[in-house]
Amino acid sequence: MNNPEVGTTIGITFSLILFFVLLLIAIATAVAGAVFLGLCVYNDAQSRRNPNAALWGVLSGFFEIAALIYLIITMSSKNQPPRCERCGSFLYPGYPGYPGAPVCPVCGQPVTFLPPEQAQLYARRRKRYLILWIVSMAACVVMIFVAVILFTLSMLSNASFLHY
């Protein structure tokens, strides 16, 4: 007793399971990519002494459009003077002791500048997380594409109208 409907049902069930497993893996990869993008933006903001670095990182992780907004803002303000680490105010030329001003003219706190080693560390992290984000997004797109193709092919091969 060879029942072709049982084989078709098993094939469709297997195709659906494979499709959803690949889809879940793609979603997990996309979530990991969002974390990598948030870390990339966070490290970039830290290297620029942005007082809202954590906010930019979290927003970029949840909403990728925030990373684009951050990029536009940082590119449009590329030649800005350094900022005070504590209050975020700009340390303009002409203040006493610039560029190594001992105190911030706004908050009066001692000013420290980002050491070159720390800046290089942030740059390496930023690059690493950017590469990981690109790879994870590419993998996510490939997995979704493969899942849809496999599902479509299995549905076409198991379609009852093809067996007559």
C-alpha positions in Angstrom: 0.0 0.0 0.0 1.9 3.0 -1.3 0.0 6.2 -0.5 1.4 9.2 -2.3 -0.6 11.6 -0.1 1.4 10.5 3.0 4.7 11.1 1.3 3.5 14.5 0.2 2.4 15.4 3.7 5.7 14.3 5.2 7.6 16.3 2.5 5.6 19.4 3.2 6.0 19.0 7.0 9.7 18.6 6.6 9.9 21.7 4.3 7.9 23.8 6.8 10.2 22.7 9.7 13.3 23.4 7.7 11.9 26.8 6.6 11.1 27.8 10.2 14.4 26.6 11.6 16.3 28.6 9.0 14.1 31.6 9.7 14.8 31.4 13.4 18.5 31.2 12.8 18.2 34.2 10.5 16.4 36.2 13.2 19.0 35.3 15.8 21.7 36.4 13.3 19.9 39.7 12.8 19.6 40.3 16.6 23.4 39.6 16.9 24.0 42.0 14.1 22.0 44.7 15.9 24.1 44.2 19.0 27.3 44.5 16.8 26.0 47.7 15.3 25.2 49.2 18.6 28.7 48.3 19.9 30.2 49.8 16.8 28.4 53.1 17.3 29.1 53.1 21.1 32.8 52.7 20.5 32.9 55.4 17.9 31.0 57.8 20.2 33.3 57.0 23.1 36.3 57.8 20.9 34.8 61.1 20.1 34.1 61.8 23.8 30.4 62.0 23.1 28.6 62.3 26.5 25.6 60.3 25.0 27.7 57.4 23.8 25.6 54.7 25.6 22.4 56.3 24.3 23.6 56.3 20.7 24.7 52.7 21.1 21.4 51.5 22.5 19.3 53.4 19.9 21.5 52.1 17.1 21.1 48.5 18.4 17.3 48.8 18.4 16.8 51.1 15.4 19.3 50.9 12.6 18.2 54.3 11.4 19.7 55.8 14.5 23.1 54.6 13.3 22.5 56.4 10.1 21.5 59.6 11.9 24.6 59.3 14.1 26.8 58.9 11.1 25.3 62.0 9.4 25.7 64.0 12.6 29.3 62.9 13.1 30.3 63.5 9.5 28.8 67.0 9.5 30.7 67.9 12.6 34.0 66.3 11.8 36.2 69.3 12.5 35.0 70.2 15.9 37.3 71.0 18.8 37.7 68.5 21.6 35.0 68.2 24.3 35.1 68.3 28.0 34.7 64.8 29.3 32.5 65.8 32.2 30.1 68.5 30.8 30.5 67.9 27.0 31.2 71.5 26.2 33.6 72.3 23.4 37.2 73.4 24.3 37.7 76.2 21.7 41.0 77.7 20.8 41.7 80.9 22.7 40.8 79.6 26.1 43.7 79.8 28.5 46.0 76.8 28.2 44.4 75.5 24.9 44.8 72.7 23.7 46.0 71.3 27.0 43.7 73.5 29.1 44.0 72.4 32.7 40.3 73.2 33.5 37.1 73.4 31.5 36.0 77.0 31.1 32.3 76.0 31.5 32.3 73.5 34.4 35.6 74.3 36.0 36.6 70.7 36.3 40.1 69.4 35.2 40.2 68.5 31.6 41.7 65.2 30.5 42.3 64.3 26.9 41.8 60.8 25.4 45.2 59.1 25.3 46.3 57.9 21.8 46.3 54.3 23.0 42.7 54.6 24.1 41.7 56.1 20.8 43.4 53.3 18.9 41.6 50.7 21.1 38.2 52.3 20.3 39.1 52.4 16.6 40.0 48.7 16.6 36.8 47.8 18.4 34.7 50.0 16.1 36.2 48.3 13.0 35.7 44.8 14.4 32.1 45.4 15.3 31.4 47.0 12.0 32.8 44.0 10.1 30.8 41.6 12.3 27.6 43.6 11.6 28.2 43.4 7.9 28.9 39.7 8.0 25.9 39.0 10.1 23.5 41.0 7.9 24.9 39.3 4.8 24.5 35.9 6.5 20.9 36.8 7.5 20.0 37.7 3.9 21.5 34.5 2.5 19.7 32.3 5.1 16.3 33.9 4.3 17.0 33.6 0.6 17.9 29.9 0.9 15.0 29.2 3.2 12.5 30.7 0.7 14.1 28.9 -2.3 14.1 25.5 -0.5 10.6 25.9 0.7 9.4 26.9 -2.7 11.1 24.1 -4.5 9.8 21.5 -2.0 6.3 22.8 -2.3 6.5 22.6 -6.1 7.9 19.1 -6.0 5.2 18.0 -3.6 2.3 19.7 -5.3 -0.4 17.3 -6.1 -1.1 18.7 -9.6 2.5 17.6 -10.6 1.8 13.9 -9.8 -1.0 13.4 -12.4 
